[in-house]
């Protein structure tokens, strides 16, 4: 079962399909890089990076840099 607590159902339903897939994956993984998300979704890392940054801009998820890696995570 996927833990959807981080993003509520109405928020997920309001997203376009391509962003919803990325958002659900972030909810499932908890804290992940674009490469982690792309492995789960089967899409290219660059595509996921773009979608993740769109979700950050929309304030649905947050981004944190640790050294060279950028981690994305959802918050309530």
N, C-alpha and C positions, 0 to 999 in steps of 0.2 A: 504494500500500500504506500502511496506517495503522500508525504506530510505536506498538506497545503496550507498549514497555519501561517506561514510567512506572508503569503499573499491571499487575500480573501477571494472567494469564488466570483463575486461580482467584478472585481478588478481583472481577474483572469478572463472572464467572459467578454469584458470590454476591449480586450487586446485583439489585434488582427492575428490570424492563425499562425503566421510565421514567428511573431513575437511571443505568442502564447506558448508555443513549443519550447522556446528558450527559457521563458519564465518558469514553466513547470519543471524543467530540468534543473534550474537553479534551486527551486524549492526542494527537489528530490536530493540533490547533492549537498545542499547546505551552503558550502563555501567552495568555490571552484574557479579555475582559470578558464579562459576561452578555449584552450586546448582540451580541458576536461569536458566541457560542455559539448564540443564538437565530436568527441569520441562517443558520447552518449546519443547525440542526435543524428550523427552520420553526415553532417554538413561540414563544409570547410571551416577551418579555424578562423580565417579572416571574415567569413560571413557571420559566424557566431560573435566574434569580437565587435563587429558593426551592430548586431542586434542587441548585444549586452550594453553597449554604450548608448544605444537608443533608449533602453529601459532605464539606464542611469539618468539620462536627460529628462525622462518622464517622471523621475523620482519614485519608481517602483522598486528598484534595487539600489545597492550602494557598491562603491568600488574602493578598494584599498590596495596600495602598492607596498610590496615588501621586497626590497632590492630591485631586481629586474622583473619580478613576477607581479602581475596585477590580478588580485582576487576579487570576485564578485560575490555578493551575498544579499539575500532578501531580509528585510527587517519588518517587524509588525508595525 
